[in-house]
Amino acid sequence: LNNDGYVDVLLRHNTNGAWYVNHLDANGDVLSSSGGLGVSRNSDWQVKRLVDMNSDGVVDLLLQHQSTYAYEAVALNLNRTERVAGTHSLSAGIPQDENWVLQQVADYNQDGNVDLIVRHKADGRWKGFLLNGQGNLVPGSRNMGMTKDINWHVVPTEQAEEDAIINDDFNGDGIPDVLMRNSNGIWWINHLNGNRGLAANSGGIAMIGDTNYQLKAKADFNNDGFEDVLVRNMNTGVWFMYHLNGARGFAANSGGVGLSTSLDWEFKTAEDFNGDGNVDILMRNSVTGGWWIYHMNGARGLAANSGGIALTTNASYEFTTAKDFNGDGNTDVLVRNSSTGAWYLYHLNGNRGFAAGSGGIGMSYDTDWEFKAAQDFNGDGNTDILVRNSATGGWWLYHLTGARGIGAGSGGLG
């Protein structure tokens, strides 16, 4: 929040609505510039996004009033974020109605300022609002030509799209697109043109219409620069991978994938586990607790050394996240025991084995402390872990050393 290269923490009091920003240094210590934030304490105003709304390089707040449904952009400054550099009502032209649901936030016209897409949940209308970074609408803000049929929903779900920033670029033009599916199973890609309209070649995509096939992952599985789609039949367990060509068609090698069809094997994540540049798939057996990594070859086939991986089979240990925790270029796996609260970090070697340093981590076993994020908070190149206490609301940052140890500066946040 102050552009010093280190992650900061924004807090809000759940009773009086007060805001507080903790500016953190490389050690996770709170800087003197931390303090209250002069934003409305009215608890009806809730954060919808943390995003740079005015292109000044500083994260701002996009708020929505829970009773009037008005939007407001609160522009923060760089030096002391408790001072508001500019608060702009976004009410002009943007519907203030509970039926209009925020779908996506992204820079659709590539002017450097983020824009909004909303949809009416009752009648299915869409509106695109192109913003100028000062809370005002620029030419081109109006209705969007996407289908009004409410049987069409954003994939995976409209709620998921509201809760996260989705920047699916299916045609490689740098502008976010919208993947939709009809309740009857038909798929549609809306290629946006950056001016609230639809780019050439928007339309249906001939992926399987059987609604038993559900989306599992969107990623570039064949490294051609276009996002692909992995689906699974939740009755038969069969998998199918669509390599998209950027023009609503299919690239070479779209087809079935030789992953286990047993529904006991559940998808966990899609990451590059062996450092070959291809997205791989991690699965776990819900009955035996066993794990399996499918190393993909970029052409829908399995690369060498796909197979089981000797992570714990104790079902109480649940998948938490997959990141490179020791900086060796290989994705690692963090699990936690849901009963005892114990943590265990598996450093993987890219070959389904374990690198040095795998083992338990000395983080709190108290299950009130819940995992929130894993990233490098102090710029030392090692992935750290942020947790929060569900009972007290307190935060704790664990600076990891890359070797499962807890580094200097770990502790509570403000």
Steps between C-alpha positions, in 0.01 A plus 500: 500500500801735519698365203807401702497152353360332810148372558291704744184411691165683494277442803148608591329501837192279477309706757573869441610473134837671553779424252870449571799444272810318620801585284744212538875499442723217378485334841124524535529776759244780501632836374430838656301601192231251601179648630130557462345542159256785448235299322134489599438291811149423386497120505263500204799588283680175421814437297438342160855524367848616599631633171679806358204697369684813382827360362724678751664176605328494841231249594156660546168381641191423296206508742132420464223605735305195616169687524507751214737292281690813399868463409781721623868505411730613780834608359782461751826691497854370518641663811240461774208291393279633775470815287260461211634641176161486334166335559282469192141394487439259215125547521463686171364248253582192707183327622432524874293185520556171681417316180812634328790275599865585444649238267851608408749781566774545242641750250278421204594792274872497583514862609676410823188536717289214631142466381191315623262242354169442678203277424134513597432172678128507419480599134857416392601840359869594500660842535861601454629812674826643371657722767753781466677445832314791664166331549354629175378302204670533163329466161397145426344420836161343436319172449702201387393264227532179697200275536222601739387141542549429872551134416845614394739545791864594534720195548560370761222699674394860519575506873855380436544769236381763747739387770816501287664696221466283190717593203438216258656594166398226260615663174832649608414863426571614855136585573305290754226280357197332655440123492135404548296184511129437457310287748445263206877453474586717199814718526564854373804728493448875487817656361489861619639777280611747768213738427221308671416323178572153375809430293497294185431130540302511822256213506434143593780255561448136425598358835295214634142593592447220749446681831663212683825645369609773739782750478809406702771736376571784258869520408734500201569127493683493165699825530364658184399821675129421507304389804369145490221322687505175700164337579396178675190285487380482859308177434759297309817677612618545140721804425515714186744778415419767245804670350354826371647682199399856588222505241238283675637193331722224623872465460663167430475226761173595668342188641482264791766500768627181658435602858329262740128469440434386857294768670693419817785692338426870543662794323705722733699744289663561161862620527837429340645243739808395301621829357458406134269793429189284466209514743465175698213364710500398867227263620412324824300188577216584739484139627864395538651846546757426229640769270586495130679748275432492129791663320348628177702529178315797352328279244239336721727209574680404817868581533756269653477426871132565555386298797434484869671730744562399859321783674308407812199275452349617828168649390516752783786668314332719243646673196567866578704646214765422238786751467878502461598543866875441471581683178627198308255552215282204594147532638465371857191390694380625839247294697339544840336262744143619547476326838833579668589816307847366414663622178725307263694632201614270224790638298469324166793435268311515169525124465224396742752469777590725790774759517695563818313676778156342475328470837284670758483878540492667840188704436214513746302178536198692627233438236356844567800620298396455139711514185443815292784545251840372390738741328830681553412776747853621581675482164756235600395262225329255735125441513351604835167415663229734630244361746209652689328405823131435431410567864696817578553639149874527562755456220838327505768497232749216484815589309634167380870441439463272198604207719182466707629730769335816628703808409566826680214746514224240527222608730167670544387777270392812683 
